[in-house]
Amino acid sequence: MQLRRPNTLVRLLLSFGADPNCFHLGETKAPLNLSVDRRDLTITRMLLENGASIDVVDLDNGDTPIHRAIKNSDGRMFRLLLEFNPNIEIQDRSGKDALAVARYRGEGEMVVELQTRLGLGVVELSLSEVDEVVEEIYDSLSSPS
């Protein structure tokens, strides 16, 4: 039997009871992390609907699937993952949660969505970004023209 589409194989494996959270021997990424990195919305949804952990951590860098979607600038994957209510406060190995990663990457729409989910209002946003703004102003004043 020839399988032309990976999602056919994934669907078949899941129908026979394959564990969607099982790491392949020697792998540091769970199937969900791999499907997010491959930007495969179909397989990602299939895995999540069959019990994959939305907060599974990459053993190399501590990224969760939501971290990977942000780092890949993949808005469609980001929105799909949010449908499954990930814990957006989990930190990667560098100590960044999803909001910090989105800010660092300049992902404005993702930042707004994450801030909304965290219940941050305009005042909190302003206060949380004061250090960054002050640093930018200082850098612009101290750099030669």
Secondary structure, DSSP 8 states (H G I E B T S, - for coil): -----HHHHHHHHHHTT--TT---TT-SS-HHHHHHHTT-HHHHHHHHHTT--TT---TTT---HHHHHHHTT-HHHHHHHHTT---TT---TTS--HHHHHHHHT-HHHHHHHHHHHT--HHHHHHHTHHHHHHHHHHHHHS--
